[in-house]
Amino acid sequence: IPGTLSNFQEVELYSAANDLVYKGDFNINRLGLGSFNRSLIHIFKQQYNIDLQMNIVGKPNKLIFDFARDTLFESTNTCENTELYMIGDNPEVDIKGGKESGFKTCLVKTGVWNGLNNHYQYPADHFVNCVKEGVNVILKENGYNI
């Protein structure tokens, strides 16, 4: 119960995502679930001196990428040596998660990241203008003529 002190961490907390920002219908960044997560952790630290633990089960957590890989392999009978790609617009969740999970990565600048260059902290293997261009780069890299 908020406002009372107890062994709060008896309850495990889970969050589906940790994105700080995302793009909605309008071309402006909006606060994502990660903003709420970080705020809640900060409030508990400031108010109760409790280091709140949060389990993130969405990107960039490796579990979500492993699940995607396993599902793909099972549903397509694809061998485990197949190269997988993560195309995304958010360097901190899409590209970071993809790289940490062994995916090749492609950062598009049509969403959260709209910088002129590849991200400085989480650079992708490919940096493109849009998803279609990313798909074309991947197809060419794998020997398909488009």
C-alpha positions as CSV (number, residue, x, y, z in Angstrom):
1,I,0.0,0.0,0.0
2,P,1.6,3.3,-1.0
3,G,2.6,5.4,2.0
4,T,3.3,2.4,4.3
5,L,6.6,0.7,4.9
6,S,6.8,-3.0,4.5
7,N,8.9,-5.6,2.8
8,F,7.5,-4.3,-0.5
9,Q,9.7,-6.4,-2.7
10,E,7.8,-9.5,-1.7
11,V,5.9,-8.8,-4.8
12,E,7.8,-9.1,-8.1
13,L,7.2,-6.2,-10.5
14,Y,7.2,-6.7,-14.2
15,S,7.0,-4.3,-17.1
16,A,6.4,-5.0,-20.7
17,A,8.8,-2.4,-22.1
18,N,11.5,0.0,-21.1
19,D,11.3,2.6,-23.9
20,L,11.8,6.1,-22.6
21,V,10.1,7.6,-25.7
22,Y,8.1,6.4,-28.7
23,K,6.5,8.0,-31.7
24,G,2.7,8.1,-31.9
25,D,0.3,9.2,-34.6
26,F,2.0,12.6,-34.6
27,N,5.6,13.0,-35.4
28,I,6.7,13.9,-31.9
29,N,8.3,11.9,-29.2
30,R,5.9,10.7,-26.4
31,L,6.9,9.3,-23.0
32,G,7.0,5.6,-23.0
33,L,6.6,3.0,-20.3
34,G,10.3,3.2,-19.4
35,S,9.7,6.8,-18.3
36,F,7.1,5.5,-15.8
37,N,9.4,2.7,-14.7
38,R,12.3,5.0,-13.9
39,S,10.0,7.5,-12.2
40,L,8.5,4.8,-10.0
41,I,12.0,3.5,-9.0
42,H,13.1,7.0,-8.3
43,I,10.0,7.8,-6.1
44,F,10.5,4.7,-4.0
45,K,14.2,5.5,-3.5
46,Q,13.5,9.1,-2.5
47,Q,10.4,8.5,-0.5
48,Y,11.2,5.2,1.3
49,N,14.9,4.6,0.6
50,I,13.9,1.3,-1.2
51,D,15.8,0.1,-4.2
52,L,12.8,-1.1,-6.2
53,Q,13.6,-3.9,-8.6
54,M,11.7,-4.1,-11.9
55,N,11.8,-7.1,-14.3
56,I,11.7,-5.9,-17.9
57,V,10.3,-8.6,-20.2
58,G,10.1,-6.6,-23.5
59,K,12.9,-5.1,-25.6
60,P,15.8,-4.8,-24.9
61,N,15.6,-7.9,-22.7
62,K,17.3,-10.9,-24.3
63,L,14.3,-13.1,-23.5
64,I,12.1,-11.4,-26.0
65,F,14.7,-11.8,-28.8
66,D,15.2,-15.5,-27.8
67,F,11.5,-16.0,-27.9
68,A,11.3,-14.4,-31.4
69,R,14.2,-16.6,-32.6
70,D,12.7,-19.8,-31.2
71,T,9.2,-19.0,-32.6
72,L,10.7,-18.3,-36.0
73,F,12.7,-21.4,-36.1
74,E,9.8,-23.6,-34.9
75,S,7.3,-22.1,-37.3
76,T,9.5,-22.1,-40.4
77,N,11.8,-25.1,-39.8
78,T,14.7,-22.7,-40.3
79,C,18.1,-23.8,-39.1
80,E,19.7,-22.2,-36.1
81,N,22.6,-20.9,-38.2
82,T,20.3,-18.5,-40.1
83,E,21.2,-14.8,-39.7
84,L,18.5,-12.8,-38.0
85,Y,18.0,-9.0,-38.3
86,M,16.4,-6.5,-36.0
87,I,15.1,-3.4,-37.8
88,G,14.1,-0.7,-35.4
89,D,13.9,3.0,-34.8
90,N,15.0,3.1,-31.1
91,P,18.7,2.6,-30.5
92,E,18.3,2.0,-26.8
93,V,15.9,-0.9,-27.1
94,D,15.8,-2.1,-30.6
95,I,19.4,-1.9,-31.6
96,K,20.9,-2.6,-28.1
97,G,18.6,-5.6,-27.6
98,G,19.2,-7.0,-31.1
99,K,23.0,-6.7,-30.8
100,E,23.1,-8.3,-27.3
101,S,21.0,-11.2,-28.7
102,G,23.2,-11.8,-31.7
103,F,21.0,-10.2,-34.4
104,K,22.4,-8.0,-37.1
105,T,20.8,-4.6,-36.7
106,C,19.4,-1.9,-38.9
107,L,18.5,1.5,-37.5
108,V,15.9,3.5,-39.4
109,K,15.5,7.2,-38.9
110,T,11.7,7.4,-39.3
111,G,10.8,7.1,-35.7
112,V,12.4,7.7,-32.3
113,W,15.9,8.1,-33.8
114,N,16.0,10.9,-36.4
115,G,19.7,11.8,-36.2
116,L,21.8,12.5,-39.2
117,N,24.2,9.7,-38.3
118,N,24.2,6.3,-36.7
119,H,23.6,6.3,-33.0
120,Y,26.8,7.1,-31.0
121,Q,26.3,4.7,-28.1
122,Y,24.3,1.9,-29.8
123,P,25.4,1.9,-33.5
124,A,23.6,-0.4,-35.8
125,D,25.2,-2.5,-38.5
126,H,23.2,-0.6,-41.1
127,F,21.8,2.9,-40.9
128,V,19.0,3.8,-43.3
129,N,16.3,6.3,-44.0
130,C,13.2,4.0,-43.8
131,V,12.1,0.4,-43.3
132,K,11.9,-0.4,-47.0
133,E,15.5,0.7,-47.5
134,G,16.5,-1.5,-44.5
135,V,14.8,-4.5,-46.0
136,N,16.5,-3.8,-49.4
137,V,19.9,-3.6,-47.7
138,I,19.3,-7.0,-45.9
139,L,18.1,-8.6,-49.1
140,K,21.2,-7.4,-51.0
141,E,23.5,-8.5,-48.2
142,N,22.0,-12.0,-48.5
143,G,22.5,-12.2,-52.3
144,Y,19.0,-11.3,-53.5
145,N,18.7,-9.0,-56.5
146,I,16.0,-6.4,-56.1
